[in-house]
Amino acid sequence: MKINITFKNIPSSESLKAHIHEKFDRFDKILDHPAKAHVVLAEEKLRSIAEINFTSDKLKIHAKDEADEKNMYAAIDGLSEKVRIQLQKSKDKLRRHLAGNKHSIKDEFFDEAVGT
């Protein structure tokens, strides 16, 4: 996974970069295709804000999380949890869609009209 990190109103930190890579690199196991993530870390007054634009094949996820008391690590953890939930929902939806025994509504209507 390719991760771009942007810092706004906060100095660049290797420990924050390592924490982001640790949290988001594990999503490679869930994904079927290569992914790109653009993470924006910002501080405004007493809030730490983490935002992500996540793209993989046809899947696009945008998430944002805030933490009080200038705790950027908590914002990153919350953000990774939100992305994990959205990825899991997408994966489950795809799995249900591709499950067997699908037939169209038109077939049901035709069977009822014919009387079989």
N, C-alpha and C positions, 0 to 999 in steps of 0.2 A: 504494500500500500504506500502510495506517495502522499506525504503530509506536508503541507505548507503552513507555516505559523507566522502570524502577524501580531506584533505587540503594539498596543496603543496606550500611551500615558503610563507605561510601565517599562522598566529596563529589561533588556533581553537576558534570559537566564538559562543556563544549560540544564539546571535541575528541573525547571518547568518543561523544557523540551523533552527531556528524558521521561518525565512523568506522562506527557501526552503520548509519546511513542509507546510507552508501556501499556497505557490504557487502550489505545486504538489499534495497535498492531495485532491484538488478539482477534479482531473482527475478520481477519483474513481466513480464519477457519470456517466462519459462517458463510462467507461470500463465495460465489461461483466464478466471478469475474474480477479482474483487477479493479482497484478503487482509488479514487483521489479524494483527499480531504483538505479543506482550507479552514484552519482554525484561527479565530481572532480572539486575542486576550486583551481585555481593557479594564481600566480602573476608573471609576467615576465617583468622586467624593468618598463615601464609605462602602461602596459596593465593588465587588469583583465580578466581571462579566466574561463568560466564555461562550463563544458562538461558533457554529460549524456549518459548512456547506459540504455535504458528503455526496459523491457521485460514483455510481458503479453500474455500468451497462445501462439499463433502463430505469434504475432506481436512483431517485434524488431525495435527499433528506436535508432539511434545514432545522437546526435545533439551537436553543439558547438557554443558558442557565445562569443564575445569579447567586452570589453568596455574600452575606453581610460580613462586616468586620475585616474586609480586605483579605479574605482567605481564598486565594486563587486555586489552591489544590482541591478545596471542596467544590468549587464551581466546575472544575475539570471532571471530578468524579461524578457529579450530578449530570453533566453533559454526556459522559460516556454511557451512563445508565439509560438516559433518554434515547440515545442512538441505538443501544442494544435492544431496547424494547421495540423500537420501530423496525429494526432489521428482523427481529423474531416474528413480528406481525406480518411483515412482507413475505418472509419465508413460509410461514404457516398458510397464508393466503394462496401462495403459489402452489404449495403442496396439495391443498384442498382442491384447487382448480384442476390440477393434473391428475387427480385420483380417478380411478376407472368408473365405468358404468354411467356415462353421461349420455343423455338424450335430450333432444330439444323439446320445447313447449309445443311446437307445431306437430311433432309426432304424437304427443298426448292428445291434442285436439283432434287430429285425424283419426286416431283409434277410437275416441269416444263418438265421433260423428258416424263412423262406419258401423259401430255397435259391436266391436269385438271385445 
